[in-house]
Amino acid sequence: MKQKVEILAPAKNLYQGMAAINAGADAVYIGAHTFGARTNATNSVADIAELTEYAHLFKARVFVTVNTILYDKELEDCRRLIYDLYDAGVDALIIQDMGILEMDLPPIVLHASTQANNRDAAHVKFLADAGIRRVVLARELNLDQIREIHEATDVELEFFVSGALCVSFSGNCYMSVANGERSANRGSCAQNCRLPYNLIDGNGTTLLTETHLLSIKDLNLSDQLPMLIEAGITSFKIEGRLKDLVYVKNNVSYLRKRLDAFLEDNPLYEKASSGRTFYAFEAKMDKSFNRGYTDYFVNQRKARIGSWETPKSQGEYIGKLLEIKANGYRIENAELLNNGDGLYFVNEEGQADGDRVNIIVNDLVVPNTFRPLPIGTDIYRNSDAEFNKLLERDDSAIRKIGVALHFAETPAGFTLRATDEDGHTSTATLKTEKELTKNGESIVENIKKNLAKAGNTPFIVDDIRVDFSDHWFLPNSKINDIRRTVLEQLMDARIREYHREERAITPTDHPYPVSALDFTYNVSNRLARQFYHRHGVQQIEKAFELQWDPGKSRVMTTKYCVKYELGKCPRFQRETMGEKIKEPLVLKHGEVEYKLKFNCKPCEMEIWEKDAEFEIEEEGIWD
């Protein structure tokens, strides 16, 4: 049996979810009206039900994010929501809070969100044995770690392959709470990581000013798909439930083509849904919102990954500024630009800046607001007006299911049988008195021409067979009627015969890999405590949101490292790092300060509030 491989797209709403499916997504993930980790991307159960029916037509699936941590008073509301989503036909829930596994649930499939600390084989195997069907792995993992997890369990593995990166280990960022009581684990991340900071060393010297020191580039693993599949990934996830329609369609389309190229040459794998998409555009990742791209840590720690100039979109590279003339610019490859395009560049003060193209006269690009720039400045386009206009059209990506039609005569008239690419069938009959053509010639070609007109249905006719014993005559209206009937019936059959996997959760008591949980496990309700206690955990610390100690808390743990970005890493850059930096390093934004702690053995960085105390690690302890 072939292994199905999936492209999983974000859906901000019903319309974008349908657009993602049309563009080639095998599945979409969407938030309900509550308990999702994006409070600005919520949807009614009715809209989710409509999206689910549309997805199932193409054998695509819909997953709903129920991935906030829950408080005791919310448990019953969450349980009722899950029943509503099950009744709406949803294929799976993406969850963070283990208290959900203690609820009386319908037999709905559960996926463990990346916020559930999915970073090692023992933890992932535990989740699989507890009834979790799929685990969304931490973005920080490398190929060897993914492979190790895959070898430890046969649970489905999902991995982010494009989009914005959370600088923290997912689920372990508490900066929003500490700096304003907005919890990322409750869907209200304030994105403190994208703010500009001053970097101050242990001597009180300011090393950098107004620099986006925690902002990192966006993820693009599109050229890593074969290696990720070999390592055990079967679902490729696109980040972006807050992104726009153009972003979703462009990312889905680009990854669809890359994955299809792999599947064509690898017969052991197949796409996870039906149909094929016809595009009116050429997808290109650089045309989507991006801060520059990185492969993060999938191939170990190598290149620097910071996006320190700006957290805003950089876009695609156009060329260098060649000349300033009057109130415009002469730019390399200016013929690629259009009126209304967004430009990105670094201005004379060394700050990220941009403008819109007002008009292009011959080879002179005139912006809305002219700025003097140094000759040689790199110019990027972060908004392509013509590309955006094209992708906003519904017909820029059209998905069709292949169908074969067999038109034949019966004693009482005619019959049309439709068989789609998945083997679903429907039959329509036409009772009529048969008569021959007046000129004695066949009209089979005309019949085929009319049967091929699938119109606005989700089908494309790939094959037509007409079996007549004589030159029977039929008016076009009759042919069109029977074609419409059989295809409408086929749509109903596909939805009716869709098989939704179901899985009941049975309480288990196998031991959790550790016996004590700190606040990073985000245990915030009695059912989650009950779950972990039954699995042998003796000590459980409350979630950060329930016990925050202002000024003294650790607010982030991350694989990202400021010292590495500065070229001052004593582990990997010892030969070139030069003079050591006096620690502790401090990040300062306005009156808010954070201290940085570097744990070189696990190769991680921690961020603490200003009044916290900790020991500074000495060099060499990782050897």
URFENRA-V582661 format. One record per residue. RES is the residue in one small letter. PSI is psi in radians with two decimals (* if undefined). NEAR is the number of other ideal C-beta (glycine too) atoms within 12 Angstrom. Layout:
res=RES psi=PSI near=NEAR
res=RES psi=PSI near=NEAR
This chain:
res=m psi=2.35 near=6
res=k psi=2.58 near=13
res=q psi=2.18 near=24
res=k psi=2.40 near=26
res=v psi=2.38 near=37
res=e psi=2.46 near=43
res=i psi=2.13 near=46
res=l psi=2.09 near=53
res=a psi=2.63 near=52
res=p psi=2.61 near=43
res=a psi=1.92 near=50
res=k psi=-0.58 near=32
res=n psi=-3.12 near=31
res=l psi=-0.82 near=30
res=y psi=-0.79 near=24
res=q psi=-0.53 near=38
res=g psi=-0.76 near=44
res=m psi=-0.66 near=37
res=a psi=-0.67 near=41
res=a psi=-0.71 near=50
res=i psi=-0.76 near=45
res=n psi=-0.58 near=43
res=a psi=-0.13 near=47
res=g psi=0.12 near=44
res=a psi=2.47 near=49
res=d psi=-0.33 near=42
res=a psi=2.75 near=46
res=v psi=2.65 near=51
res=y psi=2.45 near=52
res=i psi=2.66 near=52
res=g psi=2.56 near=42
res=a psi=-2.90 near=44
res=h psi=-0.14 near=27
res=t psi=2.90 near=29
res=f psi=0.37 near=38
res=g psi=2.62 near=39
res=a psi=0.23 near=43
res=r psi=1.66 near=34
res=t psi=-0.26 near=26
res=n psi=0.19 near=17
res=a psi=1.26 near=30
res=t psi=2.70 near=29
res=n psi=2.64 near=36
res=s psi=2.74 near=21
res=v psi=-0.59 near=29
res=a psi=-0.77 near=18
res=d psi=-0.68 near=30
res=i psi=-0.68 near=40
res=a psi=-0.72 near=27
res=e psi=-0.73 near=26
res=l psi=-0.70 near=45
res=t psi=-0.76 near=39
res=e psi=-0.71 near=30
res=y psi=-0.75 near=35
res=a psi=-0.77 near=46
res=h psi=-0.43 near=35
res=l psi=-0.59 near=38
res=f psi=0.21 near=43
res=k psi=0.43 near=35
res=a psi=2.80 near=45
res=r psi=2.78 near=46
res=v psi=2.18 near=51
res=f psi=2.41 near=49
res=v psi=2.33 near=50
res=t psi=2.00 near=44
res=v psi=1.07 near=48
res=n psi=0.46 near=42
res=t psi=2.83 near=40
res=i psi=2.63 near=43
res=l psi=2.53 near=42
res=y psi=2.79 near=27
res=d psi=-0.71 near=22
res=k psi=-0.19 near=11
res=e psi=-0.13 near=26
res=l psi=-0.78 near=29
res=e psi=-0.69 near=18
res=d psi=-0.69 near=21
res=c psi=-0.75 near=38
res=r psi=-0.74 near=28
res=r psi=-0.68 near=23
res=l psi=-0.73 near=38
res=i psi=-0.70 near=38
res=y psi=-0.70 near=22
res=d psi=-0.72 near=27
res=l psi=-0.67 near=45
res=y psi=-0.78 near=32
res=d psi=-0.45 near=18
res=a psi=-0.10 near=31
res=g psi=0.14 near=32
res=v psi=2.50 near=45
res=d psi=-0.56 near=41
res=a psi=2.81 near=43
res=l psi=2.48 near=47
res=i psi=2.03 near=50
res=i psi=2.65 near=50
res=q psi=-0.72 near=46
res=d psi=2.08 near=45
res=m psi=-0.20 near=47
res=g psi=-0.44 near=39
res=i psi=-0.56 near=41
res=l psi=-0.22 near=37
res=e psi=-0.09 near=30
res=m psi=2.78 near=34
res=d psi=1.75 near=19
res=l psi=2.73 near=31
res=p psi=2.94 near=27
res=p psi=1.08 near=20
res=i psi=2.48 near=38
res=v psi=2.43 near=33
res=l psi=2.35 near=45
res=h psi=2.45 near=44
res=a psi=2.07 near=44
res=s psi=2.71 near=42
res=t psi=-0.32 near=38
res=q psi=-0.09 near=42
res=a psi=0.49 near=42
res=n psi=0.78 near=37
res=n psi=1.27 near=42
res=r psi=-0.11 near=35
res=d psi=2.80 near=25
res=a psi=-0.71 near=27
res=a psi=-0.74 near=21
res=h psi=-0.78 near=33
res=v psi=-0.72 near=38
res=k psi=-0.68 near=27
res=f psi=-0.81 near=35
res=l psi=-0.73 near=42
res=a psi=-0.76 near=29
res=d psi=-0.38 near=27
res=a psi=-0.11 near=34
res=g psi=0.00 near=30
res=i psi=2.27 near=36
res=r psi=-0.57 near=35
res=r psi=2.56 near=41
res=v psi=2.23 near=48
res=v psi=1.90 near=46
res=l psi=2.70 near=49
res=a psi=2.47 near=38
res=r psi=-0.40 near=41
res=e psi=-0.13 near=39
res=l psi=2.61 near=39
res=n psi=3.04 near=29
res=l psi=-0.68 near=27
res=d psi=-0.71 near=19
res=q psi=-0.68 near=31
res=i psi=-0.78 near=38
res=r psi=-0.72 near=22
res=e psi=-0.74 near=23
res=i psi=-0.76 near=36
res=h psi=-0.65 near=31
res=e psi=-0.35 near=17
res=a psi=-0.35 near=24
res=t psi=2.68 near=28
res=d psi=0.25 near=18
res=v psi=2.57 near=35
res=e psi=2.46 near=38
res=l psi=2.26 near=45
res=e psi=2.53 near=44
res=f psi=2.38 near=46
res=f psi=2.36 near=44
res=v psi=-0.17 near=43
res=s psi=2.71 near=45
res=g psi=-3.05 near=39
res=a psi=2.58 near=40
res=l psi=2.35 near=43
res=c psi=2.16 near=38
res=v psi=-0.49 near=46
res=s psi=2.79 near=37
res=f psi=2.25 near=37
res=s psi=2.34 near=39
res=g psi=-0.18 near=42
res=n psi=0.46 near=37
res=c psi=2.15 near=40
res=y psi=0.31 near=43
res=m psi=-0.67 near=42
res=s psi=-0.70 near=32
res=v psi=-0.83 near=34
res=a psi=-0.43 near=33
res=n psi=0.27 near=33
res=g psi=0.11 near=20
res=e psi=0.56 near=17
res=r psi=2.02 near=21
res=s psi=2.18 near=34
res=a psi=-0.60 near=41
res=n psi=-0.05 near=42
res=r psi=0.20 near=35
res=g psi=0.22 near=33
res=s psi=0.82 near=24
res=c psi=2.28 near=33
res=a psi=0.01 near=25
res=q psi=0.85 near=25
res=n psi=-0.41 near=36
res=c psi=-0.33 near=38
res=r psi=0.07 near=28
res=l psi=2.76 near=28
res=p psi=2.46 near=28
res=y psi=2.69 near=34
res=n psi=2.50 near=26
res=l psi=2.12 near=36
res=i psi=2.34 near=29
res=d psi=-3.12 near=26
res=g psi=-0.25 near=17
res=n psi=-0.05 near=14
res=g psi=0.13 near=15
res=t psi=2.30 near=15
res=t psi=2.03 near=17
res=l psi=-0.64 near=28
res=l psi=2.56 near=26
res=t psi=2.54 near=20
res=e psi=0.91 near=22
res=t psi=2.41 near=31
res=h psi=1.28 near=33
res=l psi=-0.33 near=40
res=l psi=0.03 near=37
res=s psi=2.24 near=36
res=i psi=2.85 near=37
res=k psi=2.99 near=31
res=d psi=2.78 near=40
res=l psi=2.40 near=38
res=n psi=1.79 near=34
res=l psi=0.45 near=41
res=s psi=-0.51 near=37
res=d psi=0.06 near=21
res=q psi=0.06 near=32
res=l psi=-0.82 near=36
res=p psi=-0.72 near=22
res=m psi=-0.66 near=23
res=l psi=-0.69 near=37
res=i psi=-0.77 near=33
res=e psi=-0.59 near=21
res=a psi=-0.28 near=27
res=g psi=0.05 near=32
res=i psi=2.32 near=40
res=t psi=-0.09 near=37
res=s psi=2.17 near=44
res=f psi=2.02 near=44
res=k psi=2.35 near=44
res=i psi=2.20 near=47
res=e psi=2.65 near=37
res=g psi=0.81 near=38
res=r psi=-0.12 near=39
res=l psi=0.00 near=26
res=k psi=2.90 near=33
res=d psi=3.09 near=25
res=l psi=-0.75 near=35
res=v psi=-0.76 near=36
res=y psi=-0.85 near=42
res=v psi=-0.85 near=48
res=k psi=-0.70 near=49
res=n psi=-0.82 near=45
res=n psi=-0.80 near=50
res=v psi=-0.83 near=55
res=s psi=-0.75 near=44
res=y psi=-0.81 near=41
res=l psi=-0.57 near=46
res=r psi=-0.80 near=43
res=k psi=-0.69 near=29
res=r psi=-0.75 near=31
res=l psi=-0.71 near=41
res=d psi=-0.63 near=27
res=a psi=-0.68 near=18
res=f psi=-0.81 near=29
res=l psi=-0.60 near=27
res=e psi=-0.55 near=13
res=d psi=0.06 near=13
res=n psi=1.56 near=19
res=p psi=-0.15 near=10
res=l psi=-0.17 near=14
res=y psi=2.73 near=26
res=e psi=2.80 near=25
res=k psi=2.70 near=37
res=a psi=0.05 near=32
res=s psi=-3.09 near=43
res=s psi=2.93 near=33
res=g psi=3.03 near=35
res=r psi=2.62 near=26
res=t psi=2.46 near=38
res=f psi=2.17 near=18
res=y psi=2.49 near=27
res=a psi=0.24 near=21
res=f psi=2.86 near=29
res=e psi=1.93 near=18
res=a psi=2.51 near=32
res=k psi=2.16 near=28
res=m psi=-0.64 near=31
res=d psi=-0.30 near=32
res=k psi=-0.17 near=36
res=s psi=2.82 near=43
res=f psi=2.20 near=35
res=n psi=2.64 near=40
res=r psi=0.53 near=35
res=g psi=2.78 near=36
res=y psi=2.67 near=32
res=t psi=2.69 near=32
res=d psi=0.16 near=31
res=y psi=-2.12 near=39
res=f psi=0.19 near=36
res=v psi=-0.49 near=37
res=n psi=0.65 near=22
res=q psi=3.07 near=17
res=r psi=2.07 near=27
res=k psi=-1.57 near=16
res=a psi=2.76 near=19
res=r psi=2.54 near=24
res=i psi=0.03 near=34
res=g psi=2.57 near=35
res=s psi=1.26 near=33
res=w psi=-0.41 near=34
res=e psi=-0.70 near=30
res=t psi=2.60 near=31
res=p psi=0.02 near=31
res=k psi=3.00 near=28
res=s psi=2.34 near=34
res=q psi=-0.78 near=36
res=g psi=-2.63 near=38
res=e psi=2.50 near=31
res=y psi=2.30 near=25
res=i psi=-0.98 near=33
res=g psi=-3.04 near=25
res=k psi=2.66 near=21
res=l psi=2.11 near=31
res=l psi=-0.62 near=24
res=e psi=2.54 near=20
res=i psi=2.23 near=23
res=k psi=2.09 near=20
res=a psi=-2.10 near=14
res=n psi=0.50 near=18
res=g psi=-3.12 near=31
res=y psi=2.46 near=37
res=r psi=2.13 near=27
res=i psi=2.46 near=36
res=e psi=2.41 near=23
res=n psi=0.55 near=20
res=a psi=-0.35 near=29
res=e psi=-0.25 near=14
res=l psi=-0.28 near=28
res=l psi=2.74 near=40
res=n psi=2.76 near=25
res=n psi=2.35 near=21
res=g psi=-0.11 near=23
res=d psi=2.61 near=36
res=g psi=2.31 near=33
res=l psi=2.54 near=48
res=y psi=2.41 near=37
res=f psi=2.94 near=38
res=v psi=2.17 near=25
res=n psi=-3.05 near=24
res=e psi=-0.45 near=15
res=e psi=0.06 near=15
res=g psi=0.31 near=18
res=q psi=2.56 near=21
res=a psi=2.36 near=31
res=d psi=3.09 near=26
res=g psi=3.06 near=30
res=d psi=3.12 near=30
res=r psi=2.58 near=25
res=v psi=2.13 near=35
res=n psi=-0.90 near=24
res=i psi=2.66 near=18
res=i psi=2.06 near=25
res=v psi=1.96 near=18
res=n psi=-2.00 near=13
res=d psi=0.28 near=20
res=l psi=2.12 near=23
res=v psi=1.98 near=42
res=v psi=2.02 near=28
res=p psi=2.94 near=33
res=n psi=-0.75 near=19
res=t psi=1.94 near=16
res=f psi=2.38 near=21
res=r psi=2.34 near=24
res=p psi=2.26 near=19
res=l psi=2.60 near=32
res=p psi=2.44 near=20
res=i psi=2.41 near=18
res=g psi=-0.09 near=17
res=t psi=2.34 near=31
res=d psi=2.26 near=28
res=i psi=2.26 near=40
res=y psi=2.77 near=39
res=r psi=2.03 near=39
res=n psi=0.08 near=37
res=s psi=2.03 near=35
res=d psi=1.82 near=36
res=a psi=-0.79 near=25
res=e psi=-0.72 near=22
res=f psi=-0.79 near=34
res=n psi=-0.75 near=28
res=k psi=-0.70 near=19
res=l psi=-0.80 near=25
res=l psi=-0.40 near=38
res=e psi=-0.24 near=25
res=r psi=2.43 near=20
res=d psi=-0.55 near=18
res=d psi=0.17 near=19
res=s psi=-0.33 near=29
res=a psi=1.94 near=39
res=i psi=2.22 near=31
res=r psi=2.32 near=39
res=k psi=2.57 near=27
res=i psi=2.24 near=36
res=g psi=2.43 near=25
res=v psi=2.54 near=38
res=a psi=2.41 near=29
res=l psi=2.40 near=38
res=h psi=1.98 near=27
res=f psi=2.18 near=38
res=a psi=2.86 near=25
res=e psi=2.69 near=27
res=t psi=2.93 near=21
res=p psi=-0.52 near=13
res=a psi=0.09 near=12
res=g psi=-2.07 near=21
res=f psi=2.80 near=36
res=t psi=2.51 near=27
res=l psi=2.15 near=42
res=r psi=2.27 near=32
res=a psi=2.34 near=43
res=t psi=2.09 near=28
res=d psi=3.12 near=36
res=e psi=-0.29 near=28
res=d psi=0.05 near=27
res=g psi=0.02 near=18
res=h psi=2.52 near=32
res=t psi=2.75 near=25
res=s psi=2.66 near=32
res=t psi=2.37 near=24
res=a psi=2.52 near=31
res=t psi=2.65 near=23
res=l psi=1.89 near=30
res=k psi=2.08 near=15
res=t psi=2.70 near=22
res=e psi=2.17 near=14
res=k psi=2.44 near=21
res=e psi=2.63 near=16
res=l psi=2.76 near=18
res=t psi=2.57 near=19
res=k psi=-0.57 near=10
res=n psi=0.04 near=9
res=g psi=0.22 near=11
res=e psi=2.70 near=14
res=s psi=2.50 near=19
res=i psi=0.40 near=28
res=v psi=-0.74 near=25
res=e psi=-0.64 near=14
res=n psi=-0.69 near=25
res=i psi=-0.80 near=36
res=k psi=-0.70 near=24
res=k psi=-0.73 near=17
res=n psi=-0.62 near=29
res=l psi=-0.48 near=40
res=a psi=-0.20 near=26
res=k psi=1.44 near=22
res=a psi=-0.25 near=30
res=g psi=-2.34 near=18
res=n psi=0.18 near=15
res=t psi=2.89 near=29
res=p psi=0.27 near=37
res=f psi=2.69 near=42
res=i psi=2.27 near=29
res=v psi=1.99 near=33
res=d psi=-0.43 near=21
res=d psi=2.41 near=21
res=i psi=2.27 near=30
res=r psi=2.28 near=20
res=v psi=2.12 near=30
res=d psi=1.80 near=19
res=f psi=2.56 near=24
res=s psi=-0.20 near=14
res=d psi=3.14 near=16
res=h psi=1.28 near=22
res=w psi=2.61 near=32
res=f psi=2.43 near=26
res=l psi=2.33 near=34
res=p psi=2.64 near=18
res=n psi=-0.63 near=17
res=s psi=-0.68 near=13
res=k psi=-0.70 near=30
res=i psi=-0.78 near=33
res=n psi=-0.68 near=25
res=d psi=-0.80 near=22
res=i psi=-0.56 near=34
res=r psi=-0.80 near=38
res=r psi=-0.76 near=27
res=t psi=-0.82 near=25
res=v psi=-0.59 near=38
res=l psi=-0.61 near=40
res=e psi=-0.72 near=23
res=q psi=-0.64 near=28
res=l psi=-0.67 near=38
res=m psi=-0.82 near=30
res=d psi=-0.70 near=22
res=a psi=-0.71 near=26
res=r psi=-0.76 near=37
res=i psi=-0.74 near=26
res=r psi=-0.65 near=17
res=e psi=0.09 near=20
res=y psi=2.33 near=27
res=h psi=1.99 near=15
res=r psi=2.18 near=27
res=e psi=2.40 near=20
res=e psi=2.56 near=18
res=r psi=2.05 near=26
res=a psi=2.43 near=18
res=i psi=2.13 near=28
res=t psi=2.22 near=14
res=p psi=2.36 near=20
res=t psi=2.92 near=21
res=d psi=0.36 near=17
res=h psi=2.58 near=20
res=p psi=2.42 near=19
res=y psi=2.61 near=30
res=p psi=-0.41 near=24
res=v psi=2.78 near=21
res=s psi=-0.10 near=15
res=a psi=2.37 near=18
res=l psi=2.27 near=29
res=d psi=-3.02 near=22
res=f psi=-0.33 near=30
res=t psi=-0.15 near=32
res=y psi=-0.08 near=35
res=n psi=0.77 near=45
res=v psi=1.98 near=40
res=s psi=0.16 near=34
res=n psi=2.90 near=33
res=r psi=-0.58 near=23
res=l psi=-0.65 near=30
res=a psi=-0.74 near=38
res=r psi=-0.74 near=30
res=q psi=-0.72 near=23
res=f psi=-0.88 near=36
res=y psi=-0.65 near=34
res=h psi=-0.75 near=24
res=r psi=-0.43 near=23
res=h psi=0.36 near=29
res=g psi=0.07 near=20
res=v psi=2.24 near=27
res=q psi=-0.69 near=16
res=q psi=2.26 near=18
res=i psi=2.01 near=33
res=e psi=2.55 near=22
res=k psi=2.69 near=25
res=a psi=2.64 near=37
res=f psi=-0.73 near=36
res=e psi=-0.38 near=30
res=l psi=-0.07 near=25
res=q psi=0.40 near=19
res=w psi=2.29 near=24
res=d psi=1.68 near=20
res=p psi=2.29 near=19
res=g psi=-0.24 near=19
res=k psi=0.13 near=18
res=s psi=2.69 near=32
res=r psi=2.09 near=36
res=v psi=-0.08 near=45
res=m psi=2.52 near=41
res=t psi=2.30 near=37
res=t psi=2.64 near=41
res=k psi=-0.34 near=34
res=y psi=2.55 near=40
res=c psi=2.10 near=38
res=v psi=-0.68 near=44
res=k psi=-0.68 near=39
res=y psi=-0.74 near=33
res=e psi=-0.53 near=36
res=l psi=-0.10 near=29
res=g psi=0.39 near=21
res=k psi=0.50 near=30
res=c psi=2.06 near=29
res=p psi=-0.14 near=30
res=r psi=-0.83 near=25
res=f psi=-0.30 near=22
res=q psi=0.47 near=22
res=r psi=-0.68 near=19
res=e psi=-0.37 near=10
res=t psi=-0.04 near=13
res=m psi=-0.38 near=18
res=g psi=-2.51 near=13
res=e psi=2.39 near=12
res=k psi=2.66 near=22
res=i psi=2.35 near=30
res=k psi=2.20 near=17
res=e psi=2.85 near=28
res=p psi=2.53 near=31
res=l psi=2.52 near=38
res=v psi=2.37 near=34
res=l psi=2.31 near=42
res=k psi=2.22 near=27
res=h psi=1.91 near=27
res=g psi=-2.18 near=14
res=e psi=-0.04 near=9
res=v psi=2.28 near=26
res=e psi=2.54 near=27
res=y psi=2.53 near=42
res=k psi=2.56 near=34
res=l psi=2.33 near=45
res=k psi=2.31 near=32
res=f psi=2.05 near=40
res=n psi=1.67 near=26
res=c psi=-0.44 near=29
res=k psi=-0.92 near=15
res=p psi=-0.05 near=21
res=c psi=1.00 near=25
res=e psi=2.77 near=32
res=m psi=2.43 near=39
res=e psi=2.59 near=37
res=i psi=2.19 near=43
res=w psi=2.68 near=33
res=e psi=2.85 near=32
res=k psi=-0.51 near=25
res=d psi=0.05 near=17
res=a psi=2.65 near=25
res=e psi=2.36 near=15
res=f psi=2.81 near=20
res=e psi=2.45 near=14
res=i psi=2.22 near=23
res=e psi=2.39 near=24
res=e psi=2.63 near=15
res=e psi=2.55 near=19
res=g psi=-0.17 near=11
res=i psi=-0.23 near=15
res=w psi=-0.19 near=18
res=d psi=* near=10
